[in-house]
């Protein structure tokens, strides 16, 4: 059959109505094949043009026939097996269609990346034996091959990043599907884990390894070492323009590592959360089924078993005893009274005051560097006392903890002995209009170095509260 449309016209029609080939390429990827079936092409065209006018329908049917695609050069081969005709589309056409639809991007695999790296190794070896003379057609063809390889590699990595950045939406959609189908949740979760783990292990991790400049390969150099060797060859032979181009390409490839690493972290975090959830679910389900069995024993006609044996269940499971010994977490809630907000704003003002005075805070480390131990102690205490006397304090139920929080972030070289000195100073010189009441209750403080300080709680209150 004669060609009814030129290559340009056929391509224009395909991209005006890309839905037909989008569907066929997606089906091709799902089946893992490299061709489309003629009867599927005819069916998709018929469904797509069903509600269109006669002229438009005929135009699409003629443009997307097997013979017209082959004559236009958009189908590179037609194979017939068992009476079925199969079309192999031009790879450049498939690539453009994938670029128009991000969901059709193919994740990079280790095999595809290694093939690109092997091709660059071959170029590097041939470049080392070349003449580096632009009048030599072998050298110019080799440069064309080199930059074609690099541009193709950059394009593949860029498409892969765009596809990976949509994984967040895919994970949200999958999680939403799981919540909408609670009856089949376990089967869905297993399928979800399998798909995500495959994506992570077969696509994301190989890409990260490929872009790792410190990667050591048994069979040869990694990508960045290869590019650096090519760049050095060009520079030594005074081909600076080409060397700069290779260098810029390596910079572009290196910049792709971070966005893929973020995607890898997100997927890995999703997998770890899902695995943790599965372990928790399985543990709860196991013990719940044991409780159900015990409950069913109480439903028999044996009057000796009318209640669940909680003690026996607790003895068989150590975690139950641990749960009984664990105190419930304390709730923290905002108050709604005026006194609560006065206390809150007072605390904020005190903290802001400490921040404003931070430049005036004594550097106790400098004092400790003095040569004379006795003088060191005197100067240290003098500076600390001056700082304590200038502090603004408000009534508090635990003065020791309050001072610890106020001094810890603002006094360099602060330690628990400084807290004792501060409490001693306030015990002899309480703030004006206030008094310190010692309570018969003990509490503890812990430092980042692992030290523990046990103290008797002291309350700072207005002096007229008990007058």
C-alpha positions as CSV (number, residue, x, y, z in Angstrom):
1,X,0.0,0.0,0.0
2,X,1.3,3.4,-0.9
3,X,2.2,5.9,1.8
4,X,-0.8,8.2,2.4
5,X,1.0,10.6,4.8
6,X,4.5,11.8,4.9
7,X,6.7,11.2,7.9
8,X,6.2,14.8,9.1
9,X,2.4,14.6,8.7
10,X,2.2,11.2,10.4
11,X,4.3,12.4,13.3
12,X,2.1,15.5,13.6
13,X,-1.0,13.5,13.8
14,X,0.5,11.1,16.4
15,X,1.4,14.0,18.7
16,X,-2.0,15.7,18.2
17,X,-3.6,12.5,19.4
18,X,-1.0,10.7,21.6
19,X,-3.5,8.8,23.7
20,X,-3.5,5.8,21.4
21,X,0.3,5.2,21.5
22,X,0.4,6.1,25.2
23,X,-1.9,3.2,26.0
24,X,0.1,0.8,23.7
25,X,3.5,1.8,25.1
26,X,2.2,1.3,28.7
27,X,0.9,-2.1,27.8
28,X,4.2,-2.9,26.1
29,X,6.0,-2.0,29.3
30,X,3.7,-4.0,31.5
31,X,4.2,-7.1,29.4
32,X,8.0,-6.5,29.1
33,X,8.0,-6.7,25.3
34,X,9.5,-4.4,22.6
35,X,6.7,-4.4,20.0
36,X,3.0,-3.6,19.7
37,X,0.4,-5.9,18.1
38,X,-1.4,-4.8,15.0
39,X,-4.9,-5.9,16.2
40,X,-4.4,-3.9,19.5
41,X,-3.4,-0.8,17.5
42,X,-6.5,-1.2,15.3
43,X,-8.7,-1.6,18.4
44,X,-7.3,1.4,20.2
45,X,-7.7,3.6,17.1
46,X,-11.3,2.4,16.7
47,X,-12.1,3.1,20.4
48,X,-10.4,6.5,20.3
49,X,-12.2,7.7,17.1
50,X,-15.6,6.3,18.0
51,X,-17.2,9.7,18.8
52,X,-15.3,11.8,16.3
53,X,-16.5,13.1,13.0
54,X,-16.0,11.1,9.8
55,X,-13.2,13.2,8.3
56,X,-11.1,13.1,11.5
57,X,-11.8,9.4,12.1
58,X,-10.6,8.5,8.5
59,X,-7.6,10.7,8.9
60,X,-6.5,9.0,12.1
61,X,-7.2,5.5,10.8
62,X,-5.1,6.1,7.6
63,X,-2.2,7.7,9.6
64,X,-2.0,4.9,12.1
65,X,-2.2,1.9,9.8
66,X,0.7,-0.5,9.9
67,X,1.8,0.1,6.3
68,X,1.7,3.9,6.7
69,X,3.8,3.8,9.9
70,X,6.3,1.5,8.2
71,X,6.5,3.6,5.0
72,X,6.9,6.8,7.1
73,X,9.9,5.2,8.9
74,X,8.2,5.3,12.3
75,X,7.9,1.5,12.5
76,X,11.3,0.0,11.8
77,X,10.2,-3.6,11.5
78,X,7.0,-5.7,11.0
79,X,7.1,-9.3,12.1
80,X,4.5,-12.0,11.6
81,X,4.2,-14.8,14.1
82,X,1.3,-17.3,14.2
83,X,-0.7,-15.1,12.0
84,X,-0.2,-12.1,14.3
85,X,1.6,-9.0,12.9
86,X,3.9,-7.1,15.3
87,X,5.3,-3.6,14.9
88,X,8.6,-2.4,16.3
89,X,8.4,1.3,16.6
90,X,11.2,3.7,16.0
91,X,13.1,4.1,19.3
92,X,13.3,7.9,18.9
93,X,9.5,8.1,18.5
94,X,9.0,6.0,21.6
95,X,11.5,8.2,23.5
96,X,9.6,11.4,22.5
97,X,6.3,9.9,23.6
98,X,7.8,8.9,26.9
99,X,9.1,12.4,27.3
100,X,5.6,13.7,26.8
101,X,4.1,11.5,29.5
102,X,6.2,11.1,32.7
103,X,4.3,8.0,33.8
104,X,5.8,6.2,30.8
105,X,9.4,6.9,31.9
106,X,11.4,3.7,32.4
107,X,13.4,3.5,35.6
108,X,17.1,2.9,34.9
109,X,18.3,-0.6,35.7
110,X,21.8,-1.8,36.5
111,X,22.1,-3.5,33.1
112,X,21.3,-0.3,31.2
113,X,23.7,1.8,33.3
114,X,26.5,-0.7,32.9
115,X,26.0,-0.8,29.1
116,X,26.4,3.0,29.0
117,X,29.5,2.8,31.1
118,X,31.0,0.1,29.0
119,X,30.4,2.2,25.9
120,X,32.3,5.1,27.6
121,X,35.2,2.7,28.4
122,X,35.4,1.8,24.7
123,X,35.4,5.5,23.7
124,X,38.2,6.2,26.2
125,X,40.4,3.4,24.9
126,X,39.9,4.4,21.3
127,X,40.5,8.1,22.2
128,X,43.9,7.2,23.8
129,X,45.0,5.8,20.4
130,X,43.6,8.6,18.2
131,X,45.5,11.4,16.4
132,X,43.6,14.3,18.1
133,X,43.6,16.1,14.8
134,X,40.4,17.6,13.5
135,X,41.4,16.8,9.9
136,X,41.3,13.1,10.8
137,X,37.8,11.8,10.2
138,X,38.4,9.0,12.7
139,X,39.0,11.5,15.5
140,X,36.0,13.7,14.6
141,X,33.7,10.6,14.4
142,X,35.1,9.5,17.8
143,X,34.2,12.9,19.3
144,X,30.7,12.7,17.9
145,X,30.4,9.2,19.4
146,X,31.6,10.5,22.8
147,X,29.3,13.4,23.0
148,X,26.4,11.4,21.7
149,X,27.0,8.9,24.5
150,X,27.2,11.7,27.1
151,X,24.1,13.5,25.9
152,X,22.1,10.2,25.9
153,X,23.3,9.4,29.4
154,X,22.4,12.8,30.7
155,X,19.0,12.5,29.1
156,X,18.4,9.1,30.7
157,X,19.4,10.3,34.1
158,X,17.3,13.4,33.8
159,X,14.2,11.5,32.8
160,X,14.8,9.1,35.6
161,X,14.9,11.9,38.2
162,X,11.6,13.3,36.9
163,X,10.1,9.8,37.2
164,X,11.5,9.2,40.6
165,X,10.2,12.6,41.9
166,X,6.7,11.3,41.2
167,X,7.2,8.4,43.6
168,X,5.8,10.5,46.5
169,X,2.5,10.8,44.7
170,X,2.6,7.1,43.8
171,X,3.1,6.1,47.5
172,X,0.3,8.4,48.6
173,X,-2.0,6.9,46.0
174,X,-1.1,3.3,47.0
175,X,-1.6,4.1,50.7
176,X,-4.9,5.7,49.9
177,X,-6.0,2.5,48.0
178,X,-5.0,0.4,51.0
179,X,-7.2,2.5,53.4
180,X,-10.1,2.2,51.0
181,X,-9.9,-1.6,50.8
182,X,-9.5,-2.7,54.5
183,X,-10.8,-6.3,53.7
184,X,-7.9,-7.0,51.4
185,X,-5.4,-5.0,53.3
186,X,-2.9,-7.8,54.0
187,X,-2.8,-9.0,50.4
188,X,-2.5,-5.5,49.2
189,X,0.3,-4.7,51.7
190,X,2.3,-7.7,50.5
191,X,1.9,-6.7,46.9
192,X,2.8,-3.1,47.8
193,X,6.0,-4.1,49.6
194,X,7.0,-6.3,46.7
195,X,6.6,-3.5,44.2
196,X,8.3,-0.8,46.2
197,X,11.1,-3.1,47.3
198,X,11.7,-4.1,43.6
199,X,11.7,-0.4,42.6
200,X,14.2,0.4,45.4
201,X,16.5,-2.5,44.9
202,X,16.5,-2.7,41.0
203,X,16.3,0.9,40.0
204,X,17.1,3.5,42.8
205,X,20.0,1.8,44.4
206,X,21.8,1.0,41.1
207,X,21.4,4.6,40.0
208,X,22.8,5.9,43.3
209,X,25.8,3.5,43.0
210,X,26.3,4.5,39.4
211,X,26.5,8.2,40.5
212,X,28.8,7.5,43.4
213,X,32.3,9.0,42.6
214,X,33.9,6.6,45.2
215,X,32.4,3.4,43.7
216,X,35.0,0.7,43.1
217,X,34.3,-1.7,40.2
218,X,36.0,-5.0,39.7
219,X,35.9,-4.8,36.0
220,X,36.9,-1.2,35.4
221,X,36.7,2.5,36.5
222,X,33.6,4.2,37.7
223,X,31.8,6.8,35.7
224,X,33.5,9.9,37.1
225,X,36.9,8.4,36.9
226,X,36.3,7.5,33.3
227,X,35.1,11.1,32.5
228,X,38.1,12.5,34.3
229,X,40.5,10.3,32.2
230,X,38.8,11.4,29.0
231,X,39.1,15.1,30.1
232,X,42.8,14.7,30.9
233,X,43.4,13.0,27.5
234,X,41.8,16.0,25.7
235,X,43.6,18.6,27.8
236,X,47.0,16.9,27.3
237,X,46.5,17.0,23.5
238,X,45.4,20.7,23.6
239,X,41.7,20.1,23.0
240,X,40.5,22.4,25.7
241,X,37.1,23.2,24.3
242,X,36.1,19.5,24.2
243,X,37.7,18.9,27.6
244,X,35.6,21.8,29.1
245,X,32.5,20.2,27.6
246,X,33.3,16.9,29.2
247,X,33.9,18.7,32.5
248,X,30.6,20.5,32.3
249,X,28.8,17.2,31.6
250,X,30.4,15.6,34.6
251,X,29.2,18.5,36.8
252,X,25.7,18.1,35.5
253,X,25.7,14.3,36.2
254,X,27.2,14.9,39.7
255,X,24.4,17.3,40.5
256,X,21.8,14.6,39.9
257,X,23.0,12.5,42.9
258,X,21.2,14.6,45.5
259,X,17.6,14.5,44.2
260,X,17.9,10.7,43.6
261,X,19.3,10.3,47.1
262,X,16.3,12.2,48.5
263,X,13.9,9.9,46.7
264,X,15.9,6.9,47.9
265,X,15.6,8.1,51.5
266,X,11.9,8.6,51.1
267,X,11.3,5.1,49.7
268,X,13.5,3.5,52.2
269,X,11.7,5.3,55.0
270,X,8.4,4.2,53.6
271,X,9.6,0.6,53.5
272,X,10.9,0.7,57.0
273,X,7.7,2.1,58.3
274,X,5.7,-0.5,56.5
275,X,7.8,-3.4,57.7
276,X,7.5,-2.0,61.3
277,X,3.8,-1.8,60.9
278,X,3.6,-5.4,59.6
279,X,5.6,-6.7,62.6
280,X,3.4,-4.8,65.0
281,X,0.3,-6.0,63.3
282,X,1.5,-9.6,63.2
283,X,2.4,-9.5,66.9
284,X,-1.0,-8.1,67.9
285,X,-2.9,-10.5,65.7
286,X,-1.0,-13.5,67.1
287,X,-1.8,-12.6,70.7
288,X,-5.3,-11.5,69.9
289,X,-6.0,-15.0,68.4
290,X,-4.7,-16.6,71.6
291,X,-7.2,-14.5,73.5
292,X,-10.0,-15.5,71.2
293,X,-9.2,-19.1,71.8
294,X,-9.3,-18.6,75.6
295,X,-12.6,-16.7,75.2
296,X,-14.1,-19.6,73.1
297,X,-13.2,-21.9,75.9
298,X,-15.5,-19.9,78.2
299,X,-18.4,-20.4,75.8
300,X,-18.7,-24.2,76.3
301,X,-21.0,-25.9,78.8
302,X,-18.2,-26.5,81.2
303,X,-19.2,-24.3,84.2
304,X,-15.6,-24.3,85.5
305,X,-14.5,-22.1,82.7
306,X,-16.6,-19.0,82.7
307,X,-13.9,-16.3,82.8
308,X,-10.6,-15.6,81.1
309,X,-7.5,-16.4,83.0
310,X,-5.6,-13.1,82.8
311,X,-2.8,-14.2,85.2
312,X,-2.0,-17.2,83.0
313,X,-1.9,-15.0,79.9
314,X,0.4,-12.5,81.7
315,X,2.8,-15.2,82.8
316,X,3.1,-16.6,79.3
317,X,3.9,-13.1,77.8
318,X,6.6,-11.0,79.4
319,X,5.6,-7.9,77.6
320,X,2.3,-7.8,79.5
321,X,4.1,-7.6,82.8
322,X,6.3,-4.8,81.4
323,X,3.2,-2.9,80.3
324,X,1.7,-3.1,83.8
325,X,4.9,-1.6,85.3
326,X,5.0,1.2,82.8
327,X,3.4,4.4,83.9
328,X,1.0,6.2,81.6
329,X,2.4,9.2,79.8
330,X,1.5,12.5,81.3
331,X,-0.6,14.8,79.2
332,X,0.4,18.4,78.5
333,X,-2.3,20.8,77.7
334,X,-2.4,24.6,77.3
335,X,-4.4,26.4,80.0
336,X,-7.2,28.8,79.3
337,X,-6.9,31.1,82.4
338,X,-5.3,34.5,82.6
339,X,-2.8,33.4,85.2
340,X,-1.6,30.6,82.9
341,X,-0.9,33.1,80.1
342,X,0.7,35.6,82.5
343,X,3.1,32.8,83.6
344,X,3.8,31.8,79.9
345,X,4.5,35.4,78.8
346,X,6.7,35.9,81.9
347,X,8.7,32.8,81.0
348,X,9.1,34.1,77.4
349,X,10.3,37.5,78.6
350,X,12.9,35.8,80.9
351,X,14.2,33.7,78.1
352,X,14.4,36.7,75.8
353,X,16.2,38.6,78.5
354,X,18.8,35.8,78.8
355,X,19.3,35.8,75.0
356,X,19.8,39.6,75.0
357,X,22.4,39.3,77.8
358,X,24.2,36.3,76.2
359,X,27.2,38.4,75.2
360,X,27.6,39.4,78.8
361,X,27.6,35.8,80.1
362,X,30.9,34.9,81.9
363,X,33.3,32.6,80.1
364,X,34.2,30.2,82.9
365,X,36.5,28.2,80.6
366,X,38.8,31.2,80.3
367,X,38.8,31.6,84.1
368,X,39.7,28.0,84.5
369,X,42.8,28.5,82.3
370,X,44.5,30.7,84.9
371,X,47.6,29.2,86.4
372,X,46.9,29.6,90.1
373,X,44.2,27.1,91.4
374,X,43.1,29.3,94.3
375,X,42.8,32.4,92.1
376,X,41.0,30.3,89.6
377,X,38.3,29.4,92.0
378,X,37.9,32.9,93.3
379,X,37.6,34.4,89.8
380,X,35.2,31.7,88.7
381,X,32.9,32.2,91.7
382,X,33.0,36.0,91.4
383,X,31.9,35.9,87.8
384,X,29.2,33.4,88.4
385,X,27.9,35.4,91.4
386,X,27.8,38.5,89.3
387,X,25.8,36.7,86.7
388,X,23.4,35.2,89.3
389,X,22.7,38.6,90.9
390,X,21.7,40.0,87.5
391,X,19.2,37.2,86.7
392,X,15.5,38.0,86.6
393,X,13.6,35.3,88.4
394,X,9.9,34.6,88.9
395,X,8.1,32.2,91.3
396,X,8.7,28.6,90.4
397,X,7.9,25.2,91.9
398,X,11.5,23.9,91.2
399,X,14.1,26.5,91.5
400,X,17.0,24.1,90.9
401,X,15.7,22.9,87.6
402,X,14.8,26.4,86.6
403,X,18.4,27.6,87.3
404,X,19.8,24.6,85.5
405,X,17.9,25.5,82.4
406,X,18.8,29.1,82.6
407,X,22.5,28.6,83.1
408,X,23.1,25.6,80.9
409,X,22.6,27.3,77.6
410,X,24.4,30.6,78.4
411,X,27.4,29.8,80.6
412,X,30.4,28.3,78.8
413,X,32.0,25.6,80.9
414,X,28.9,25.2,83.0
415,X,28.8,22.1,85.3
416,X,26.8,20.9,88.3
417,X,29.2,22.5,90.9
418,X,28.3,25.9,89.3
419,X,24.6,25.1,90.0
420,X,25.5,24.4,93.7
421,X,27.3,27.7,93.9
422,X,24.3,29.5,92.3
423,X,21.9,27.9,94.8
424,X,24.2,28.8,97.7
425,X,24.2,32.4,96.5
426,X,20.4,32.6,96.2
427,X,20.1,30.9,99.6
428,X,22.0,33.7,101.2
429,X,20.7,36.5,99.0
430,X,17.2,35.8,97.7
431,X,15.7,38.1,95.1
432,X,13.8,41.1,96.6
433,X,10.3,40.3,97.8
434,X,10.8,36.6,97.4
435,X,11.8,33.6,99.5
436,X,13.1,30.1,99.0
437,X,11.1,27.2,100.6
438,X,12.8,23.8,100.8
439,X,10.6,20.8,100.2
440,X,11.0,17.2,101.5
441,X,11.1,15.7,98.0
442,X,14.1,14.7,96.0
443,X,14.5,15.0,92.2
444,X,17.4,14.3,89.7
445,X,19.1,16.1,86.9
446,X,21.2,14.5,84.2
447,X,23.9,16.1,82.1
448,X,25.0,15.3,78.5
449,X,28.2,13.7,79.9
450,X,26.1,11.1,81.9
451,X,26.4,12.8,85.3
452,X,23.4,12.7,87.6
453,X,22.7,15.3,90.3
454,X,20.2,14.4,93.1
455,X,18.8,17.4,94.9
456,X,16.0,18.4,97.3
457,X,13.3,20.4,95.5
458,X,13.2,24.1,96.4
459,X,10.3,26.4,95.6
460,X,10.8,30.2,94.9
461,X,7.7,32.1,96.0
462,X,6.7,35.6,96.9
463,X,7.6,36.4,100.5
464,X,4.1,37.6,101.4
465,X,2.4,34.3,100.4
466,X,2.9,32.9,103.9
467,X,3.1,36.1,105.9
